[in-house]
């Protein structure tokens, strides 16, 4: 079975509630209808009910058993409960009036549904920017204990599943993480790899392999490696490595013979966003890898960020991933 078949079987029939704040977008609604029809999720659709139903009729989609919520006309008692929960969660950073205004925004409203356990996860970003998707998550869902910030990983799938799946991070969120943050990203990415049945062998990347070059940048990765090993001794984590030493057994045998990670890595942690973003796009465009993500890591509950250039199939797959993340959190 391919990766998404395996992931689908883990969630099929479990009726995991996933919020879609952009239900008036054809790509999103089409994916939600498919997820519901395939018994992979129980979508909660946010938007104007008439508009969402009209879009469904235009495409001959059935919305039976799917809840449509318009934050602007939400039940007053339920809204009062949500406002109170929001004000309490923000701990003095928002008044009741400010909370009511923010909760008219479907990204904030959907995130509160997840926070209040009325949904297991959220998928957004087909229309919203990454900032508009992630900001409510950081303010309301917040990061897990011991995690200072969220990060973004990509599952890299080779052509026709010919070869092993890889995980790249952080390719989406943190511009220049410090050593502690980089270590946390490494541990979170190892956990993400496990969710996709990828055995995590984690390489901390640099332009140096075990001291072959010296600079502040290399020192940061070496320190991050030490911290990550202390944070999660159950995982194989090592560095600093150049990419070829981490990936190729032939190069590893020359540069770091006998190392348990070099040449065997499945998880690649880049030292900064610039290199991570460039790296995954090179693998995608020149190497022919399919890049699935970004998968947001480190949050207490799953919130997934789509690309605004996504297609329906992307939304469908991210919905499957988000439902699986909710199981992992349990």
N, C-alpha and C positions, 0 to 999 in steps of 0.2 A: 504494500500500500504506500502511496505517496504521503507526504507530510500532512496535507490538509484532510485527506481521508482518515488518517489516524486521529487527528485532532477532532474531527467531526464525530467520530465514534465515541469519544470521551464525553461529549456533551449531548448527544442525540437523546431526545425525549426528556431531558431534565428541566425544560421550560425555564431556562435562566433568563431573567428579565434584563434586557439591555436597552438603554435610552438612546434615541437618535434625535438630537435637537434640530436637525436640518431635514425634517421629514417632507418639506415642500420642495426638496431637490430630487429630481428624477432618479439620479444615480443612487441616492440614499434610500429612497422609498423602494426602488426596485430590489435593492439588496435586502432590505428588511423583509419584504414580501417573500423572497427566496429563503431567507433564514427561517422564517416562520413555517413556510411550506415544507421545508426539509426537516422540521422538528429540531432545529439547532439552537433556537432562541425564542423568547417571548418578547418581541419588540414593543417598546413604549415610544410612540411617535409624538413629537412636539411640533406644534404649528397650528395654524388656523384650520379647524376641522373641515370647513367647506372647501378650502383650497387643497388640502391633502386628499380628500375624497374625489375631487374633480380630477386631480392628477392621476389617481388610481383608475378612474373610469376611462380616461384618455388612453391608458395603456392596458386596459382589460385585466387589471389586478384586483384581487379580492382582499379586503381588509378585515374579514370576519375574525373575531376574537382578538383583534389588536386594539389596544387602548390609544386614543388620540387625546392629547391634552394641550389646551391653549393656555399658557401662563396668564394671559390677559383676562381670561374668564374662569380661572380656577376657583373651585369651591372656597368660599370665604373662610370657613372654619379651618379647612385644610391649609389655606394660605397663611392664616394667622399662626398656625402651628409651625409652618415652615419659616416664617419670619422670626418667630421666637427662637427657633433652633439656630438660625443664621446669626442673629445678634449674639446669642450665647457663644457660638463657635468663634466669632470674630473678637470676642472679649474686649468690647469697648471701642473697636475700630469702625463700627457702623451703627448708626441709630436705627430705630424701627423704620423711620421714613426712608432712610437710605437703603435699608434692606429691601423694602417693598419695591423701590425703583430698580435696584439691581436684579431682583428676581423676575422682572418683566423680560429680562434677557434669557433666552432659552438655554444658553450655555450654563449660566449660573443656576437656573431653575433645574436643569437636568442633573447638574452636579449635586445639588441638594437632595434630589431623589435618591441618588447613590449613597450620599452621606447618611440619609435617614433610613437606609435599608429597604427602600421601596423599589430599588433596582440594584442589580449586582455590578453593573459597569456602564460606561458611556462611550459612544463612538461619535466623534465630531471632527471637523476640519475640512470638509468638502467645500464649505463656504467660509466658515470662521478661519481666522489666521491661527497659527500655532500659539501665539501669545494669548489670543482670546479663548482658546481651548484649555491651555495649561494654567493660566492665571487663576481661574476659579478652583481648579483642582488643588493648586498649591495653597490657596487661602482656606479651603473648606475640607478637602480630603486629607491633605498634608502628607508629609513623608513618614515612612515607617521609623520606629525607634532606632537610633543608631545610623540613620541615613540623613545627611544634611541637605541633599537636593536630589531632584529627579534627574534621570538621564534617558537617552534614546538609543536603542539597539536595533540593528537590522539582521534578520536571518537571511543569509546569502545561500541561495539554492542553485546548484550548477545545472547546466543545460541537460534536459531530459533525465534529471536526477542521476547523471553520470559523474560520480565523485561524491565526496562527503560534504554535508551541509556545514556552514561556518556561521559564526556570530561576530559581528563588528559593533563596537561601541567606543565612545559616545560619538555618534555621527549627527546629532540633531539638536542638542540643548546647551551644553556647557562650553563656553568659548575657550577658557583656559583654566581647567580645574587644577587646584593645588594637589599636593601629594596625598593628603587625607581623602579628598574628594575623589581622586583617581582610584584610590584603593577601594572606596565604597562602590564605585562604578564597576570595578572588576568583580567584586563579590556579587553584586546584583546581576551582572551579566552571566555569571556562572549559573545562577538560579534560573534565569531566563532560558539558558541552553538546556537545562534539565527538563523544563516544561515541554520542549520540542524533542525530547528523547535524544539530545546530543550530549555525549559525555563531555563535561567541561574540563578542558585542558587549556589553561589560561596563560596567554603570552602578553606581557606588558611591552608595548612597542616603543622604539626609539630609533635614532639614526646610529646608535651604538649597540654593540653586543658585548655585554659583560665587561665594560670598561675599555672598549676599543677606542672610544673617544671620551673627552672630558668637557663638560660644560654644565651650567646651571640646569639646563633642560634635561640632560642625562641624569643628573643628581636627583631631580624631581621624580623621574620614573623609577630609579633605583630605590628611593625612599618609599614611593607608593607600593612597590613590590614587597618591601619588608612589612609595611603596615597591613597590606592585604593578606599576607601569609599569617600574620598574627590574628587578624579578624576572622579568618576562615581557614584554619589548618586542615579542615576536611577536604579542601579542594587542592588540586595541583595548580599552583600559580607561581610563575617565575618570570624573570626579566633582569635587566633590560635586554631586549632583542631587536635586531633589525628584522624586517618582515621576512626576508629570505631564510634567515636562521630559524625563525619560528615556524615557517611553513614547510621548508624542504629538508628532508632527512639527509640528503647529500650535503647540503650546506651546513646543517647542524653538526654533522660528523666532523667537518673540517674546523668549525669555529668553536663549538662547545660539546666535544665528544662526551657521551655518557649522560648528558642532561635529560631529565625525564619529561621536560616540556618542549624543548627545542626540536623542531622537525615534526612534532606530533600535535601542535596546537589546533584546537577547534574554535577557541574564543580569542579574539584579537582586540586588545584594549589600546586605543590610540591616545597619544599624549595630550592632544587638544582637538577642538572641533574642526579646525582648518584641515588637519591631516586626516581626520576621520571621515569628514564629508567628501574630501577629494578621493580618499581611498576606496570608499564603497562605490562611488560613481565610476571610477576606473574599472573596478571589478565588474560592474554592471554593464558598462558600455563596451569595453574591450575584451573582458573575459566572458561575457555572455551570461553572467549570473543574474538570477532574478532576486531583487532586493525586496524583502517583505518587511515593512515597518514604516516609520519608526515605532517601535514598541516602547511605550513609556514605562520606566522601571522606578522602583523605590517608593511608590505611593501606597497608602494604606488600602486603597481599593482601585481597581483598574479604570483608567481613563485613557482612551486611545485617540491619537491625533492623525488624521488623514492628510494627504496632500491635496491641495486645491485643484491639482490636475488629475485627480484620481478618476477611475472609471468604476462602474457598478461592481465588477469583479473584485476590485481592490477593497471596496467597502464590505462586501460579503466576506472576504478572507479576514479582514481586520475584526469583523464581528465574531468570527469563529475564534480568533486569538483572544479577544477580550473575554468571551465566555469561559475559555480555558483558564485565563488568568484568575478569574473569580473563583474557580475550583482550587487553584493553587493557593490562594489566600486563605481558604478554609483549612 
